[in-house]
Amino acid sequence: MVEKTEKYRTFAEVASRYHTSRSTIYRWLSDPVARFPRPFRIGHRCLWRSADLDAFDEGFHQQSEGSSK
């Protein structure tokens, strides 16, 4: 049996991935139009599922392609 382990990203990793600051990520989280994935908390840590971030990237990429036509 093969176990699938999910990967999680910290706030710093997410900020680095999108080349932005923590305050920008907070702004994206508060903007319903942005549809940025919500993190979950473990203690004081905010963590994002890598799969959620990948899906967000894919949706953003498809939206940009559609608007450029």
N, CA, C and O atoms as a GROMACS GRO file, in nm:
protein
  276
    1MET      N    1   0.084  -0.118   0.000
    1MET     CA    2   0.000   0.000   0.000
    1MET      C    3   0.089   0.125   0.000
    1MET      O    4   0.184   0.134   0.078
    2VAL      N    5   0.059   0.218  -0.087
    2VAL     CA    6   0.136   0.342  -0.097
    2VAL      C    7   0.059   0.453  -0.028
    2VAL      O    8  -0.056   0.480  -0.060
    3GLU      N    9   0.124   0.517   0.067
    3GLU     CA   10   0.061   0.630   0.136
    3GLU      C   11   0.094   0.760   0.066
    3GLU      O   12   0.209   0.784   0.030
    4LYS      N   13  -0.006   0.841   0.046
    4LYS     CA   14   0.015   0.973  -0.014
    4LYS      C   15   0.029   1.074   0.099
    4LYS      O   16  -0.063   1.090   0.179
    5THR      N   17   0.141   1.141   0.104
    5THR     CA   18   0.160   1.243   0.207
    5THR      C   19   0.144   1.380   0.144
    5THR      O   20   0.205   1.412   0.042
    6GLU      N   21   0.063   1.459   0.207
    6GLU     CA   22   0.042   1.596   0.159
    6GLU      C   23   0.159   1.682   0.201
    6GLU      O   24   0.219   1.662   0.307
    7LYS      N   25   0.190   1.778   0.117
    7LYS     CA   26   0.296   1.874   0.151
    7LYS      C   27   0.229   2.003   0.193
    7LYS      O   28   0.127   2.044   0.138
    8TYR      N   29   0.288   2.067   0.291
    8TYR     CA   30   0.236   2.191   0.346
    8TYR      C   31   0.341   2.300   0.333
    8TYR      O   32   0.461   2.274   0.336
    9ARG      N   33   0.295   2.423   0.320
    9ARG     CA   34   0.384   2.538   0.305
    9ARG      C   35   0.356   2.637   0.417
    9ARG      O   36   0.242   2.663   0.453
   10THR      N   37   0.465   2.692   0.472
   10THR     CA   38   0.454   2.793   0.577
   10THR      C   39   0.430   2.930   0.514
   10THR      O   40   0.436   2.945   0.392
   11PHE      N   41   0.402   3.028   0.597
   11PHE     CA   42   0.381   3.165   0.551
   11PHE      C   43   0.503   3.214   0.472
   11PHE      O   44   0.488   3.273   0.364
   12ALA      N   45   0.622   3.189   0.525
   12ALA     CA   46   0.745   3.234   0.458
   12ALA      C   47   0.761   3.167   0.321
   12ALA      O   48   0.803   3.232   0.225
   13GLU      N   49   0.728   3.039   0.313
   13GLU     CA   50   0.739   2.969   0.185
   13GLU      C   51   0.639   3.020   0.083
   13GLU      O   52   0.670   3.033  -0.035
   14VAL      N   53   0.517   3.050   0.130
   14VAL     CA   54   0.415   3.104   0.039
   14VAL      C   55   0.456   3.244  -0.009
   14VAL      O   56   0.444   3.274  -0.128
   15ALA      N   57   0.505   3.327   0.081
   15ALA     CA   58   0.551   3.461   0.042
   15ALA      C   59   0.665   3.451  -0.060
   15ALA      O   60   0.669   3.527  -0.156
   16SER      N   61   0.755   3.358  -0.039
   16SER     CA   62   0.866   3.339  -0.132
   16SER      C   63   0.817   3.287  -0.267
   16SER      O   64   0.865   3.331  -0.371
   17ARG      N   65   0.722   3.196  -0.264
   17ARG     CA   66   0.668   3.138  -0.389
   17ARG      C   67   0.608   3.245  -0.478
   17ARG      O   68   0.624   3.240  -0.600
   18TYR      N   69   0.539   3.343  -0.417
   18TYR     CA   70   0.472   3.448  -0.495
   18TYR      C   71   0.552   3.579  -0.497
   18TYR      O   72   0.504   3.681  -0.546
   19HIS      N   73   0.674   3.576  -0.444
   19HIS     CA   74   0.762   3.694  -0.443
   19HIS      C   75   0.690   3.817  -0.387
   19HIS      O   76   0.687   3.924  -0.449
   20THR      N   77   0.632   3.799  -0.271
   20THR     CA   78   0.554   3.906  -0.209
   20THR      C   79   0.573   3.905  -0.058
   20THR      O   80   0.645   3.822  -0.003
   21SER      N   81   0.507   3.998   0.008
   21SER     CA   82   0.519   4.012   0.153
   21SER      C   83   0.402   3.946   0.225
   21SER      O   84   0.301   3.910   0.164
   22ARG      N   85   0.418   3.934   0.355
   22ARG     CA   86   0.309   3.880   0.438
   22ARG      C   87   0.185   3.967   0.429
   22ARG      O   88   0.073   3.917   0.424
   23SER      N   89   0.205   4.099   0.427
   23SER     CA   90   0.089   4.189   0.423
   23SER      C   91   0.011   4.175   0.292
   23SER      O   92  -0.111   4.189   0.291
   24THR      N   93   0.081   4.147   0.183
   24THR     CA   94   0.011   4.124   0.056
   24THR      C   95  -0.070   3.996   0.064
   24THR      O   96  -0.183   3.991   0.014
   25ILE      N   97  -0.015   3.893   0.124
   25ILE     CA   98  -0.090   3.768   0.139
   25ILE      C   99  -0.214   3.790   0.225
   25ILE      O  100  -0.321   3.738   0.194
   26TYR      N  101  -0.201   3.866   0.333
   26TYR     CA  102  -0.318   3.899   0.415
   26TYR      C  103  -0.423   3.974   0.332
   26TYR      O  104  -0.543   3.949   0.346
   27ARG      N  105  -0.378   4.065   0.247
   27ARG     CA  106  -0.472   4.139   0.162
   27ARG      C  107  -0.543   4.044   0.066
   27ARG      O  108  -0.664   4.053   0.048
   28TRP      N  109  -0.468   3.952   0.005
   28TRP     CA  110  -0.530   3.854  -0.085
   28TRP      C  111  -0.632   3.768  -0.010
   28TRP      O  112  -0.738   3.736  -0.064
   29LEU      N  113  -0.601   3.731   0.112
   29LEU     CA  114  -0.693   3.649   0.191
   29LEU      C  115  -0.822   3.724   0.223
   29LEU      O  116  -0.928   3.662   0.234
   30SER      N  117  -0.814   3.856   0.238
   30SER     CA  118  -0.934   3.933   0.272
   30SER      C  119  -1.013   3.975   0.149
   30SER      O  120  -1.124   4.028   0.162
   31ASP      N  121  -0.959   3.953   0.029
   31ASP     CA  122  -1.026   3.991  -0.096
   31ASP      C  123  -1.098   3.870  -0.155
   31ASP      O  124  -1.033   3.778  -0.204
   32PRO      N  125  -1.232   3.870  -0.152
   32PRO     CA  126  -1.305   3.753  -0.203
   32PRO      C  127  -1.287   3.733  -0.354
   32PRO      O  128  -1.301   3.621  -0.403
   33VAL      N  129  -1.256   3.837  -0.426
   33VAL     CA  130  -1.235   3.825  -0.571
   33VAL      C  131  -1.105   3.748  -0.601
   33VAL      O  132  -1.098   3.676  -0.700
   34ALA      N  133  -1.005   3.764  -0.516
   34ALA     CA  134  -0.875   3.699  -0.538
   34ALA      C  135  -0.885   3.547  -0.527
   34ALA      O  136  -0.813   3.475  -0.596
   35ARG      N  137  -0.974   3.499  -0.440
   35ARG     CA  138  -0.993   3.355  -0.418
   35ARG      C  139  -0.863   3.284  -0.380
   35ARG      O  140  -0.838   3.171  -0.422
   36PHE      N  141  -0.781   3.352  -0.300
   36PHE     CA  142  -0.657   3.291  -0.254
   36PHE      C  143  -0.691   3.182  -0.153
   36PHE      O  144  -0.778   3.202  -0.069
   37PRO      N  145  -0.623   3.067  -0.161
   37PRO     CA  146  -0.655   2.957  -0.068
   37PRO      C  147  -0.638   2.997   0.078
   37PRO      O  148  -0.546   3.071   0.114
   38ARG      N  149  -0.728   2.948   0.160
   38ARG     CA  150  -0.723   2.975   0.303
   38ARG      C  151  -0.626   2.879   0.370
   38ARG      O  152  -0.623   2.759   0.340
   39PRO      N  153  -0.546   2.931   0.460
   39PRO     CA  154  -0.457   2.842   0.535
   39PRO      C  155  -0.534   2.776   0.650
   39PRO      O  156  -0.647   2.814   0.680
   40PHE      N  157  -0.473   2.681   0.711
   40PHE     CA  158  -0.527   2.628   0.836
   40PHE      C  159  -0.421   2.648   0.942
   40PHE      O  160  -0.303   2.663   0.911
   41ARG      N  161  -0.464   2.647   1.064
   41ARG     CA  162  -0.372   2.676   1.174
   41ARG      C  163  -0.343   2.552   1.256
   41ARG      O  164  -0.430   2.470   1.284
   42ILE      N  165  -0.217   2.543   1.293
   42ILE     CA  166  -0.174   2.444   1.392
   42ILE      C  167  -0.099   2.527   1.496
   42ILE      O  168   0.012   2.573   1.472
   43GLY      N  169  -0.161   2.544   1.610
   43GLY     CA  170  -0.104   2.634   1.710
   43GLY      C  171  -0.104   2.776   1.654
   43GLY      O  172  -0.209   2.829   1.617
   44HIS      N  173   0.012   2.838   1.648
   44HIS     CA  174   0.024   2.974   1.596
   44HIS      C  175   0.065   2.976   1.449
   44HIS      O  176   0.079   3.083   1.390
   45ARG      N  177   0.085   2.860   1.392
   45ARG     CA  178   0.135   2.853   1.254
   45ARG      C  179   0.021   2.848   1.153
   45ARG      O  180  -0.078   2.777   1.173
   46CYS      N  181   0.037   2.923   1.044
   46CYS     CA  182  -0.053   2.915   0.929
   46CYS      C  183   0.014   2.825   0.826
   46CYS      O  184   0.130   2.845   0.791
   47LEU      N  185  -0.059   2.727   0.779
   47LEU     CA  186  -0.005   2.635   0.678
   47LEU      C  187  -0.102   2.624   0.561
   47LEU      O  188  -0.224   2.623   0.578
   48TRP      N  189  -0.045   2.617   0.442
   48TRP     CA  190  -0.123   2.598   0.320
   48TRP      C  191  -0.090   2.462   0.262
   48TRP      O  192   0.026   2.418   0.267
   49ARG      N  193  -0.189   2.394   0.208
   49ARG     CA  194  -0.164   2.270   0.135
   49ARG      C  195  -0.105   2.308  -0.001
   49ARG      O  196  -0.156   2.397  -0.069
   50SER      N  197   0.001   2.241  -0.039
   50SER     CA  198   0.063   2.267  -0.169
   50SER      C  199  -0.036   2.245  -0.282
   50SER      O  200  -0.036   2.319  -0.381
   51ALA      N  201  -0.121   2.145  -0.268
   51ALA     CA  202  -0.221   2.116  -0.372
   51ALA      C  203  -0.318   2.234  -0.390
   51ALA      O  204  -0.359   2.264  -0.502
   52ASP      N  205  -0.354   2.300  -0.279
   52ASP     CA  206  -0.444   2.417  -0.288
   52ASP      C  207  -0.375   2.532  -0.361
   52ASP      O  208  -0.438   2.600  -0.442
   53LEU      N  209  -0.246   2.552  -0.334
   53LEU     CA  210  -0.171   2.659  -0.401
   53LEU      C  211  -0.154   2.626  -0.550
   53LEU      O  212  -0.163   2.715  -0.634
   54ASP      N  213  -0.129   2.499  -0.581
   54ASP     CA  214  -0.116   2.458  -0.721
   54ASP      C  215  -0.247   2.480  -0.796
   54ASP      O  216  -0.246   2.527  -0.910
   55ALA      N  217  -0.359   2.448  -0.733
   55ALA     CA  218  -0.490   2.468  -0.796
   55ALA      C  219  -0.517   2.618  -0.817
   55ALA      O  220  -0.571   2.657  -0.920
   56PHE      N  221  -0.478   2.700  -0.720
   56PHE     CA  222  -0.494   2.845  -0.734
   56PHE      C  223  -0.411   2.894  -0.852
   56PHE      O  224  -0.459   2.974  -0.933
   57ASP      N  225  -0.287   2.848  -0.862
   57ASP     CA  226  -0.200   2.889  -0.974
   57ASP      C  227  -0.261   2.849  -1.108
   57ASP      O  228  -0.261   2.927  -1.203
   58GLU      N  229  -0.313   2.728  -1.114
   58GLU     CA  230  -0.372   2.679  -1.239
   58GLU      C  231  -0.495   2.763  -1.276
   58GLU      O  232  -0.512   2.800  -1.393
   59GLY      N  233  -0.580   2.792  -1.179
   59GLY     CA  234  -0.698   2.875  -1.205
   59GLY      C  235  -0.660   3.016  -1.247
   59GLY      O  236  -0.723   3.073  -1.336
   60PHE      N  237  -0.558   3.071  -1.184
   60PHE     CA  238  -0.512   3.205  -1.218
   60PHE      C  239  -0.455   3.206  -1.359
   60PHE      O  240  -0.480   3.299  -1.436
   61HIS      N  241  -0.379   3.103  -1.393
   61HIS     CA  242  -0.318   3.093  -1.526
   61HIS      C  243  -0.428   3.081  -1.634
   61HIS      O  244  -0.420   3.146  -1.738
   62GLN      N  245  -0.529   2.998  -1.609
   62GLN     CA  246  -0.638   2.982  -1.705
   62GLN      C  247  -0.717   3.113  -1.720
   62GLN      O  248  -0.758   3.148  -1.831
   63GLN      N  249  -0.738   3.184  -1.609
   63GLN     CA  250  -0.811   3.310  -1.614
   63GLN      C  251  -0.734   3.413  -1.695
   63GLN      O  252  -0.794   3.487  -1.773
   64SER      N  253  -0.600   3.419  -1.679
   64SER     CA  254  -0.520   3.515  -1.755
   64SER      C  255  -0.520   3.484  -1.903
   64SER      O  256  -0.522   3.575  -1.986
   65GLU      N  257  -0.518   3.356  -1.938
   65GLU     CA  258  -0.522   3.318  -2.079
   65GLU      C  259  -0.656   3.357  -2.140
   65GLU      O  260  -0.661   3.402  -2.254
   66GLY      N  261  -0.764   3.339  -2.065
   66GLY     CA  262  -0.897   3.372  -2.114
   66GLY      C  263  -0.916   3.521  -2.134
   66GLY      O  264  -0.987   3.561  -2.226
   67SER      N  265  -0.856   3.604  -2.050
   67SER     CA  266  -0.874   3.748  -2.061
   67SER      C  267  -0.786   3.808  -2.170
   67SER      O  268  -0.811   3.921  -2.213
   68SER      N  269  -0.683   3.735  -2.215
   68SER     CA  270  -0.594   3.790  -2.318
   68SER      C  271  -0.645   3.763  -2.458
   68SER      O  272  -0.586   3.811  -2.555
   69LYS      N  273  -0.754   3.687  -2.471
   69LYS     CA  274  -0.809   3.657  -2.604
   69LYS      C  275  -0.902   3.765  -2.651
   69LYS      O  276  -0.957   3.756  -2.761
   0.00000   0.00000   0.00000
